């Protein structure tokens, strides 16, 4: 299922559409590998996943590849990283929630 999403292109969102509801989120979570949907203090959902590495350079290389994908897709996640880890948080800022493009980006990150 991940293959299907990773072949799609993120579509820029300028708002005006509703964010996915919980049923849609749960359906799309089945299409990505081990991402979690979390709810923030304003009841908006986002995707998050932590990746483990053996050293700082591996984390940095991964983050650089995520940045390249994000730029080519025009969809930019929140990224934090350090020695042996990287954390990627994805949501659509214009709708303060999740849309298909968030899951597309997650599936592309998983292919790194």
Secondary structure by P-SEA (a helix, b strand, c coil): caaaaaabbbbbbccccccccaaaaaaaaaaccbbbbbbccccbbbbbbbbbcccaaaaaaaaaaaaaaaaaaccccbbbbcccbbbbbbbccccccccaaaaaaaaaaaac
